[in-house]
Amino acid sequence: MSLSFYWVDAFTAQVFAGNPAGVVPLTEWLPDATMQRVAFENGLSETAFFVRTGPSRFQLRWFTPKIEVDLCGHATLASAFVLFHHLAHTRELIHFNSRSGALAVTRRGDRLELDFPSHPPTPVPPSAELARALGRTPESCLRSVTRWLAVFNTAAEVRALQPDHALLEKIVPGRISITAPGDDCDFVSRTFVPEAGIPEDPVTGSAHCTLVPYWAQRLGRTKFHARQVSARGGELWCELAPATGSGQAGDRVKIAGHAVLYMKGEIVS
């Protein structure tokens, strides 16, 4: 087996920051078990695999070291970056088909913009179990179809949080985002994904499918500059937007950011 491999840092303009993703372009699908082993060997939060299905259309899949996931923002951004900058894709728009339906990435100057589904959260009673796992009781608690959202008062609280990851592994669903108003941006966040074997994800594009509709409702507007304040850190420009042909904001979330190549090579066995 000989496959091209790209390591891309997403949602950052410099290496050693953002969220690293592996990208493996394919001409045809490998067995699922092989792709899972490649992702495990890479040890990155996600490795993306894609197969071309048309001039500007691709089937896209994402694997953590542990499981295949339904949606991944940073590895989608990384895949588009590889197509635009290393595989001579000349069109400004890329269509991906995925387990989460149709996705798109558009080149916007030096940023790439994801077009993702909106997963608005609903307020729920505070969870004592979640508070114990996070080590601090949030101001409020919400749930979307994919994750918990714990809201705090300040960015400093979000940065200082030191969760008990063994307790977080018992939370269902096992995707937990925390957020607060930002100091130098509209809002900050961190995300923990124990169900996928990721204690803390450095920058989580898919979490913004829930974060953006929450902040849109809270702040009464639709455009945001966000930071994920993990150890690596990342920067995102987001918008709550209507689906094509719809006049109502809220159907889709636009998530834009930079990406940079750290490494490219060959998988040989």
Secondary structure, DSSP 8 states (H G I E B T S, - for coil): --EEEEEEEES-SSTTSSEEEEEEEESS---HHHHHHHHHHH-SSEEEEEEEEETTEEEEEEE-SS-EES--HHHHHHHHHHHHHHS---SSEEEEEETTEEEEEEEETTEEEEEEE----EE----HHHHHHHTS--SEEEE-SS-EEEE-S-HHHHHH----HHHHTTSSSS-EEEEEE-SSSSEEEEEEEGGGTEEEESS-TTTHHHHHHHHHHHHT-SEEEEEE-SSS-EEEEEEEE--TT--STTSEEEEEE-EEEEEEEEE--
